[in-house]
């Protein structure tokens, strides 16, 4: 059925005229958790949508939007946070291409990826799914990934639109962001992906943006996305992100996923019939969905059988290219004859991916132990800790320390576990678990050189970092991460990754610390000062700066040239590999901003290039960007404005390692001025450490107080409603079920299957307390009907008769 002739028969205009209003309402929502709704009498087939972004996560059996444990096998690639650390967008494109081929072989039409949200805070549990704290990096990698997938005839869904920065309040949170920060930081990556790669769909986020749910925010979904950026695809919800379905259609929301909510269909029909929803708005949404169906059918899919061995090799290569050597006193690379003690369960039970909806069932896994054994490396091994238990095990720790005393070097494989870092919850701090942190200190105390091989999706606090011989950060490196770790440790290739996220020493150093996860209203009071933009201007002493990464060789930078013509700034720099090892270097170009007029970050990344240079070789590296990239968003004119002034080109090896400078005079713009009142200019001349009194003036709206009521409503998190009787009963029922599944997974014999089920159960156990009745209705694929949830809410509000009538009406 899925071929060009079938697609040609799908005349969108003709079909639009044949559809009944009820069929249109059905077509605008999903069915069976993962499909669009077919209209059989008109020959409209369903499309299959499924998760990414690090592999194909297609469930074997339909079981609701949050059933994530039992999936078909597919290649598990390094996570987005790792891929961006390669600083080579070609890696994202090649991964996208491979995942697109695997999608086709599994009958998948739309991949729910990539995630291009900004890493606002390293504690966000979902950071491993995102690329960077910098919008240029996030946008470039996101666009490359989309191009790779869609070249295979598979649609993508760029997510989560927009300003989605935490998990704790994912269903009820309100991201309060000033207009300038929204445009310069949080929307730039989405804009680049839309304009450069034309994705098939965009997925709106759960949260509110400045008081309005993203799923019904017309300024966002229509004004910016379609009217300004020219997006022509489908706008869909995240699973359960619908708030008011009728308001969503009016705002520009096309497809409600996972669907299966008769109440929403009835609301659409009633609104059209009473005139409160324009038929044209419904028809526009239907037209978008029909066009998506026609486009996916015309591309076909499944024509190419995936070469899984080649995909595994690609996963290995990207893991090699992404690993970051954070510290090295010369201990690495290791000669094969060193007397090595390996400590840490991650050595044999690789943490290769994050947990939550991106959980891939891999075709196979190569641990570091597998890779060591394949090479014939001689080592002693001590488990040291249990990877899915954060509490210390004194016996395991003591055995590890004793083994370390006989070694010439200790390799400590550690990092965050899936119980500490996952979709569904945020990290309360940046520390390693007590089990690992205390053991690492003891190992350092032996006096034997300790190399930390770190696995984590975001920044980690390392209090003993200055006493470590080396730190090799593997990120979450995909299913061949162990092979990559071995190759890097023993010098088969040189590390060449660099951080795409700054690493603060503690969570208290982060720019949004004063307000992050303090309540449902998230005040983005740091404005444009995100990541290195904050740390630079605040003078923060970082653990490792943005763009940092070492090598087994050295590079010299010489002879920067800068030329401005045709609206572009073209620079070039000569880079020489001055060592004895072939390696790659990431050359970064920042621009120091002019100091007059509106407040700005001290410098901003404007271009980068990864170049592979043989030992002793010299290459000229070109770097280019549009002069208009230096513009800022003027909140008076609601437009991009370029200020005249003296800027400076900075050629760098990291945000803290500036190698060369060149002046850049801008005269084609306007005279600098600030659109803000004086108190805002004063408060933001340097990054604020707490929420300034003038924050409402920066945002342009008064701050509203969050609802602090504890009774259960459609919009109350279950954990907040526990102090009411009905809320406590519902919490116990839903969370208790998740607890049983978690405990049952714990009792399984140790295996990859056990770990997968444990991760899934833990994800649900941590996420469900933050859910609301509304989100459960919208994401349960009909398992919790709207009328039953509304009835429960009425009963909690001491209207038992009204509530029982609603519940019984559904049963009838």
ABEGO torsion letter per residue (X at the ends): XBBAAAAAABBAAAAAAABBAAAAAAAABBBGGABBBBBAAAGBBBBBBBBOAAEBBBBABBAEAABAABBBBBBBBBBAAAAAAAGBAAAAAAAAAAAAAAAAAAGBABBBOBBABBBABAABAAAAABABABAAAAAAAAAAAAAAAAAAGBBBBBOBOBGBABAAAAAABBBBBBAAAAAAAAAAAAAAAAAAAGBABBBBBABBBGGBBAAABAAAAAAAAAAAAGBABBBBBBBGABABAAAAAAAGBABBOAEGBAAAAAAAAAAAAAGABBAAAAAAAAAAAAAAAAAAAAAEEGABBBBAAAAAAAAAAAAAAABBBABBAGAOBBBAABBBBBBEAAAABBBABBBEAABBBBABBBBAAAAAAAAGBBBBBBAGBBAABABBBAAAAAAAAAAAAABABBBBBBEBBAAABBBGBBBABABBBAAAAAAAAAAAAAGBBBBBBBBBABBBBBAAAAABABBBBAEBAEAAAAAAAAAAAAGABBBABBBABBBBABAAABAAAAABGAEABBBBAAEABBEAAAAAAAGBBBABBBGBBBBABBBBBBGBBBBBBGGBBBBBBBBBBABABBBBBBBBBBBBBBABEBBBBABBBABBBBBBBBBGBBBBBBBBBBAAAABBBBAAAGBBBBBBEBBBBBBBABAABBABBBBBBBAABBBBBBABBAAAAAAAABBBABBBAAAAAAAGBBBBBBBABABBBAABBAAAAAABAAAAAAAAAAAAAAAAAAAAAAABBBBAAAAAAAAAAAAAAAAAAABBAAAAAAAAGGABBAAAAAAAAAAAAGBAAAAAAAAAAAAX
